[in-house]
Amino acid sequence: PTPMKKSGECDIRILEDSISQINDLCKKDSKIKKVVVIKSTVPPGTTSFLNSKYENIKIVFSPEFLTEANSYDDFKNQNRIIIGGDGAKKVKQMFRKPFPNIPIVVTKSDTAEMVKYFINCFCKSWKIDFSNIFLDDRVDFPCVCKKKNIRSCSQHTF
């Protein structure tokens, strides 16, 4: 996950440092603008901010919806790919080969960043609400979920 500051804000210094290093490397071969894909959760507006700051690369945002326990399977079996930013068409071509049947949504970077927050918040609140409705001291709810193969909200289409 993206590190947090003591104030609770996302700390994007590590991301910025990495983007800066990539930008510096791309100065040497400036014939073609390279595309960098951010997968980490960042506040809406981050990709636009980084694009305005670095001129040798195009930066796009493509949120991931992976669970820790099933990250490999979640990646291989994702039900949608969202790509936001000016270089999104190139990234879409790249994702199309390994994921020929997965819907790919191309949008603005701010929208893609907000989708990540929305899905995280929606899924967390949905799980909590659902759990509270069915929570009963007589029922081993985690066991029920495991037996019914109820996995991350990220596997469902919204």
C-alpha positions in Angstrom: 0.0 0.0 0.0 0.9 3.6 -0.4 2.7 4.9 2.7 0.9 7.3 4.9 2.1 10.5 6.6 1.3 11.0 10.3 -1.5 13.3 9.3 -3.2 10.5 7.4 -2.4 11.8 3.9 -0.8 9.6 1.3 2.9 10.0 1.2 3.9 9.9 -2.5 7.6 10.8 -2.0 8.8 7.3 -2.9 6.6 7.3 -6.0 7.8 10.8 -6.9 11.4 9.8 -6.4 10.9 6.7 -8.7 9.2 8.8 -11.4 12.0 11.4 -11.2 14.6 8.7 -11.7 12.7 7.3 -14.7 12.3 10.8 -16.2 16.0 11.4 -15.9 16.8 8.1 -17.6 14.4 8.9 -20.4 16.1 12.2 -21.1 18.9 10.2 -22.9 16.4 8.7 -25.4 13.9 11.5 -25.9 12.8 10.5 -29.4 9.8 8.6 -28.0 8.0 9.5 -24.8 7.9 6.5 -22.5 4.7 5.6 -20.7 4.9 4.9 -16.9 1.9 3.2 -15.3 1.1 3.9 -11.6 -0.7 1.0 -9.9 -0.4 2.3 -6.3 -3.3 4.0 -4.7 -2.8 7.7 -4.9 -5.1 10.7 -4.2 -7.1 12.0 -7.2 -5.0 14.5 -9.1 -1.6 12.9 -8.4 -1.1 11.6 -12.0 -2.0 15.0 -13.5 0.4 16.7 -11.0 3.2 14.3 -11.9 2.6 14.8 -15.7 2.9 18.5 -15.3 6.2 18.1 -13.4 8.0 15.6 -15.6 8.4 16.2 -19.4 10.2 13.2 -20.7 7.5 10.6 -19.8 3.8 10.2 -19.9 2.2 8.9 -16.7 -1.0 7.0 -16.6 -2.9 5.5 -13.7 -4.3 1.9 -13.8 -5.7 0.9 -10.4 -5.2 -2.7 -9.2 -7.8 -4.5 -7.2 -5.8 -7.3 -5.6 -6.2 -9.0 -2.3 -3.1 -10.0 -0.3 -4.0 -13.6 0.0 -5.0 -14.0 -3.7 -3.0 -11.4 -5.6 -1.8 -13.7 -8.3 -5.2 -15.2 -9.0 -6.9 -11.8 -8.7 -4.5 -10.4 -11.3 -5.0 -13.3 -13.7 -8.8 -13.3 -13.2 -9.6 -9.6 -13.1 -13.0 -8.6 -14.4 -12.0 -5.1 -15.6 -9.0 -3.0 -16.3 -9.2 0.8 -15.9 -6.6 3.1 -17.4 -6.5 6.8 -17.0 -4.3 9.4 -18.7 -2.9 10.6 -22.0 -0.9 7.5 -22.7 -3.8 5.2 -21.9 -4.2 3.9 -25.5 -0.6 2.5 -25.5 -1.3 0.8 -22.2 -4.6 -0.6 -23.4 -2.7 -2.2 -26.3 -0.2 -3.7 -23.9 -3.0 -5.2 -21.7 -5.1 -6.4 -24.6 -2.7 -9.3 -25.4 -2.7 -11.0 -22.0 -6.3 -10.1 -21.3 -8.2 -10.4 -24.6 -11.7 -10.9 -23.0 -11.5 -8.4 -20.2 -13.2 -5.1 -20.6 -10.7 -2.2 -20.6 -12.0 1.2 -19.7 -10.0 4.2 -20.8 -10.7 7.5 -18.9 -9.0 10.6 -17.5 -6.4 9.9 -14.8 -8.4 11.8 -12.1 -11.4 9.6 -12.8 -9.3 6.4 -12.7 -7.8 7.5 -9.4 -11.3 8.2 -8.0 -12.6 4.8 -9.1 -10.0 3.1 -7.0 -11.1 5.1 -3.9 -14.8 4.5 -4.7 -14.4 0.7 -5.1 -12.3 0.4 -2.0 -14.8 2.4 0.1 -17.8 0.8 -1.4 -16.5 -2.7 -1.0 -15.3 -2.2 2.6 -18.7 -0.6 3.7 -20.6 -3.3 1.8 -18.7 -6.1 3.6 -19.1 -4.4 7.0 -22.9 -3.8 6.4 -23.4 -7.3 5.1 -21.4 -8.8 8.0 -23.4 -6.8 10.6 -26.7 -8.0 9.1 -25.7 -11.6 9.3 -23.5 -11.5 12.3 -24.7 -13.9 14.9 -22.8 -15.4 17.8 -24.0 -18.9 16.8 -22.5 -18.6 13.3 -18.8 -18.8 12.3 -19.1 -16.1 9.6 -15.5 -16.4 8.3 -16.0 -20.2 8.0 -19.2 -19.6 6.0 -17.4 -17.2 3.7 -14.5 -19.6 3.2 -16.8 -22.6 2.5 -18.9 -20.5 0.0 -15.7 -19.2 -1.6 -16.8 -15.6 -0.8 -13.7 -13.6 -1.8 -12.8 -10.0 -2.3 -15.3 -7.6 -3.5 -12.8 -6.8 -6.2 -13.9 -10.0 -8.1 -17.4 -8.7 -8.6 -18.4 -6.3 -11.3 -19.9 -3.0 -10.3 
